[in-house]
């Protein structure tokens, strides 16, 4: 039997991105040595922490 994880992750989310976006993401992966999943988790955390300011900038544009 497999080892039990403290915080198991069961949910999978997929998204389509352009070749340019993929290249940009691969550049981030190479610079940070993080996985795509880790980068996306950090991006979600950043977005959640800065949502109010991001929305204000969108409305101002």
N, C-alpha and C positions, 0 to 999 in steps of 0.2 A: 504494500500500500504506500502511496505517496506521502510525502511529509506535509503536515498541516501548516498552513500559512497564517500569520497573525491577522493580516488584512487581505484576504483573498479577493481577486478581481474577476468577476464573472461576466461583466457586461462588455460587449464589443461594439464600438462605434466606428463606422467607416465613412469616408468622404472622398469625393473626386477632386483632384487638383490638377492644374495645368503643368506642362513640362517645366515652365519657368518657376512655378511655385515649388515643384519637386526639387529643382536644382538649388533653389534658395534654402529649402529645408535640409538638403544634404550638406550644404555649406555650414549651416548651424550645427548639424550633427558632427561634422569633422572638427569644428572649432571647439565644441563643448564636450565631445566624446559621450554625449547622451543619446539614448534611443529616441525614435520618433515619439513613442508613447510618453517618455519622460518629458520631452520638449512640449508636447501638447498638454500634459498635466500642468506644467509650469505656466504655459500660456493661459490656460483656463483660470488658474489661480490669480495671475496678473489681471486678467480681464475682470474677474469677480471683485478683486480688491480696488479696482479703478473704474468700475462701471459708471458711477455718477459723473466723473470727469469726462469719460469717453462719450457719454450721451450728450453732455453739455457741448463738447466740441462738434459732434455731429449736427446738433441743432443750430449751432452758430455758422456752420459752413453753408 
